[in-house]
Amino acid sequence: MLEVGREEVDNIAEVLASGLPFRYRAGSACGRFEERWAEHLGVRHVMLTSSGTTALVAALAGLGVGPGDEVIVPAHTFMATAVAALGVGAIPVIVDIDESLTLSPDALEAAIGARTRVVIPVHMWGLPGDMDAILSIARRRGLLVVEDACQGVGGGYHGRMLGSLGDAGAFSFNYYKNMTAGEGGAVVTNDDHVAEVARCMVDSARFFWTGRSEDMAPFAAIGARASEIQGAMLNAQLDRLPGLLAGLRARKERIMSATAGVAGLAANPRHSPDDECATYLHYLLPTARAAEVFADGTGGTIAARTGRHNYTEWDPILGHRAGHHPRLNPYLWPENEGCRKDYSLDMCAPSLAILSRTVMITAKTAWTDNDVETLIERIAAAAGAALSAA
């Protein structure tokens, strides 16, 4: 959901003109954004990273997740959610979503095993997951919760910001997100120790500029430091985020209300709809054939055909190819011998069935009132054709 204007250009020019395009300095753009994003989310700690993937890895590392642990991830998310588990030596366990397109609490409960340490609910397509149910299960079963809010930037859940509800959270700011620096991410938490470990995971050499911590000895890790260019862009993006989301939410509610009574058409269940990012409209059709007809008539996309977002397309995960060298592949480590890693293309068939019946229509910030009315008419007409095809 890219919007870039004069403010981003001016902020970047200011960084370059300063002659100090390095994040570790007084008044840095990165530091300023981290403070502002923490305040916006209502969390104590934010650390910018190079990507959402590295943010997820840092979050898991901060929580002490490692070899011998299982990490539950949903069947419908970008592959990075599962890759992050491997990034700390743990094993991802893939479980079903429900009709909300987010992690099924029932599937989570059923999948918890002796090695399960963490669950990563994903706020997919800007849709909040069922966090009340997930957090309740996690507390009762002794699991840690890392929120993957990479696609939920700026969204909330019953008045609380996505990313702030679990033990840690992760965001992405790449090109496809509704707040972007081209690339980038952030790890967030309220726990001081988790924050220190995560910061070291992101940049193990930061102590050279910020000083050594009395509470934690630094350890070697692969660098994932953000640049001042990213920080400069994000400060401008944060200024416009509330207005962008307000417009998207208003348009979505107008369309969903106008199409609520259309025969044969149902919206996917929504958790905390007032707080979602509203970057997509989601409709659940009665059959896969009906979904095809509806998608053709509206210009939408069938969720099952979004490629990289479905577990069936995660070739490195399904093939146990993690790491460039066999001895760096967590799937082959003796510590993970008892972890569940038998994957198959049909292991989450209920998810695939839901995705085959769900049509996504991308919401656009540039839509005019006429565009919205035209889309409402197209949705009604396409629903009639889809119902006949079903």
N, C-alpha and C positions, 0 to 999 in steps of 0.2 A: 504494500500500500504506500508506494513511494510518493512523497511530496517534498521537493527541495526548492528553496527560494533564495532570495537575496541575503537573508539572514545567515544561512549556512555559508555562503560565499564570503561574506564579511567576516564571520568568525574564523574561518580558515585563513583568510588573509591576515588577520590579526596575529594568529599563531605564527605564521611564516615571517611576518614583519618583526616579530619579537626577537628573532634570531635564536630562540630557545624552544624548538619543537620537541621537547622531551618532557615526559609526564612528571618526573620527580623534580619539581621546583615549586616555589611558593606561588599560589594563585593559578596553578595549572588548570587547563580546561578539563582534563580527566578528573582531577580532584574536585573541581566545582560540580561536575555532573554527578559524581558519586555521592556527594552531600545532598544534592537536590533530589536524586532518585531515591535515596534512603528516606528523605522526608516525605516524598510523594507516596512511597509504599508503606511508610510507618514501620520501618525496620532500622536496626542499629548499624548494620554493616553492609556496604556495597563495594565490590571490587570489579572494575572493568576488566574484560578479557578480550582475546582475539576473536572469539566466536561463541555461539551458544553451546557447541560441543565441548569446548574447553571449560566453559562455565559449569556444565553438568559434571565433568570429570573432577573439577575443583570442589564442587559441592560434596560429591561422594567421598573424595579424599579427606575433606574436612571432617566428615562424620566417621572416619576410621574404617570405611568399607574396603575390603580387600580379598585376597585369595581365600577360598573356602566359603565365601558368601554368595547367596543368590539375590538377584535384583529383579523384582517383578516389573515388567514394562507392558504397555498395551499393544495389541496387534496392529493398531492403526496410529502411526506416528512416523516422523522422519527417523531414519535408521540411526541417527546420532544418539537417540535415547538408549538404544541397546549398546551401541559402540562405547558409550560413556562407562557402562558397567565393566566392559573389557579393559577400558583404560586404567582402571584401578585393580585389575586382576581378578575381578568377580565374574560371575556368569549370569547373563540375562535370561530370565524365564518369561516367555511370551504368553499373555493371556488375553481373553476376549474383551471386546468393547460391548456396550449395549447400544440401544437406538439413539442415545444422545451423542454417539460417535466418540465418547470418552470411556475410560476404564470402567468396566462393570464391577461394582462392589461385590456382587455374588461370585463372579469369577475370581476376584482377588481373594475372597475368603476361602474358596475351594482350592486355590493354588498354593496357599501358604504351607511350607514344609519345614523340616528341621533346620535346613540351611538358610531359609529366607531371612534376610536382614533388612531389606529396604524395599519400598514400593515407590515407583515414579509415576504418579498420575500426570497426564498430559492434557493441558487445556487446548485441545486441538481445534484448529480453525478459529481461534478466539473464543471458543465455547468453554465456559467453566466446567470442570469435572464435578462429580457429586462429592464434594469435599467433606460434608458432614458425615456421610456414610463411610468414606475412606478413612478419615481421621479417627472415627470411632473404632473401626476394625483395627487400625494400626495401634491405637492405645491398648486395646484389649489383647492383642496378639504380640505386643512388644516389638513392633516394627518402626523403623525410621521412615520419614516421609520427605522426599525431595520433589518439589513441584517443578515440572517442566513447563514453564510459562513462556517458552520461546515463541510460540504463536499466540500468546495472550498478553502482549505488551499493553499495559494501560487498563486491562480488564479487571473485574472484581468479582467477589462472591459474597452476596448478602452484606454489602457495605465494607468488606475488607478486600484489600488489593491482592490479586493473584501473585503468587510468589512469596507472600508473607505468611501463609497459613501453616506451612510445614516446618520441618527442622532446618531446611535450607531451600533455596529456589534458584532457578537459572533462567536467564533471558537471552534472546538473540536479537541483534540489531542489523541483520543482513538486509540485502536489497528487497526481499520479499515481505518484510515486516512493516507494521504501520508506524514504526519509528525506526529510522535507518541511518546507519553511518556507512553504508555499502557493505561492510562486514563489522563484526563485533559482538560482544555479549557481556553479561554481568552475572556474577554469583552473589547471592544475598543471604543473610542469616541474622538472627538475633543473638547467637551464641558467640562469645568472645573467642573461645578456643577454636571452634569450627572456623571462624573468620581468619584466625592466624594461620592455621594449616592451609586453608584455601588460598590465602594470599601467597604463601610460599609455593604452593602448587602452580599458581599462575606465574610467579616470578621468584625463583629461588635466590636471585641476586639482589632483590630489592633492599636488603639490609645494608648494602653498600651506600645507599642514598638515604634510607630512612632510619638506620640504626638497628642494632640487634635487640631482639625481644628478650626480656628476662624470663618469660614464661615458656619459650619454645626455641630449641636450637634449630637453625635452618637446615633443611635437607635439600639434596640435589633433585631437580625436576626439570622437565622440558618447559621452555619459556612459552608464555601465551599472553604477553603484555600488550595492552592496547596502546595506540598512538595518540598523540595530541590532536591529530587531524580528526580522529574518531570522536574524541571528547568535544572538540569544537562543533562538529556537526550535531552531536546529540544534545548539546545545550540549546541549540536553535530548534531542534526537533521537539524537545520536551515543551518548549513554549507553545507550540502549535498542537500538541497531542490532545489536550482536553477538547478544543474546538473541533478537531478532526473526528474524534470519537462521538461527540455530541451529534454531529451531522449524520454520521453513519447510523447511530442508534435511532434517530428520529425517522430516517428513511426506511430502515428495516421494519420498525414497528408499524409504520404506515402501510407498507406492503403486506406484512404478515396479517394485520388486522383486516385489510381489504380482501385477502384471499382465504381467510379462515373458514368461510362457509362454502367454499368451492367443492362440489361433489367429487369424491374420489381422491381428494388431496388432503394430506396431513403434514403438519410440520413435525420435524424430529423433536423429541422431548428436549427441554432446555432447563438447565439448572441456573437460577438467578439471572433470568433474561434481561433485567434492567441493567445489569453490570457487565454483560458480555461485550466483546469488541465490535460485534455486528459487522464484521468484514465479509460475511457470506450469508446468504439465505440457504436454508437446508429444508428440503421437502422429502418426505418418506412416501414412496409409491407402493401400491399393493403387490406388484410383481416386478421382476427385473425387466420384462418386456415393456411394461408401462413406463418404467424409469427411462428407457431408451427413447421412447416416443416423446415423453415430457422434456427430456434434455434437448432433443432436436428442436422442439418448438420454442424453447426459452433461451437457447444458447448456453445452457448449463452444462455441467460436467458430472458424470456418474462417479461417486466417491471411490468405487472399486477400481476405477481407471486412472487414479492419481499416481500410479506408479510407485515412486520411492516412498510414499507414505504408507504402503501396505507391506506387512511382513513377508509376503510371498516374493517381494522384489529385493529382499535384503541378502543378496548372494553371499557376501563375506560372513554373515551370521549363520545362515543355513548351512554353509560349507565349512564352518569352523575355521575360517582363515582370518586369524587375528594376529597381527604382528608380521614383520618382514622376515623373521627368523623363527624356526620351530621352537626354540627354547624361550622365546618371548611370547608364545601363544598360550593364553590362559586356559584354553580348552584342553591343552596337553599337560597341564601341571598336576602333580599328584595331590596337591591341596584341594583341587576341584574335582577329584575322582568321584565323590558322592553327590555332586551337583547335577541337576537335571539339564541336560543339553541335547536331548533327542528331539530335533525339530523335523517337521514335515510340512509340505505345502498345504495340507488340509487340516492341520492341527487346530486351527481356529476357524472352522467352517461357519459357525454362527456369525462371526464377524464379517466374513466374506459375503454371506447372504444379506446382512443388513446393508453393507456398503454397496452391493449391487442394486439395491432398491432406493438408495439415497441420491438425490440430485442436488448439486451445489451450484448456486448462482453468485458470482462475485459481485459484491457491492462496490460502487464507485463513488468517490468523493465528489466527482464532477457531475453527477446526475442532477438534472434539472427537474422541476415539477412535472414537466411534460414527459421526460424520460421515465419517471416513476409511474405515471399514469399509463404510459405505453406498455411498460413491463407488466403492470397489473393485468392489463387486457390480454397480453400474450400468455401469462401464466394461466388465466382462466380458460383461454382457448386450448392451450396445450394440455391442461388437465382433462378437458372433455375428450380430446383425442386419445389421451393415455388411458382413460377409463374404458373407452371402447376397445383398445388394444389388450387390456388386461383380461 
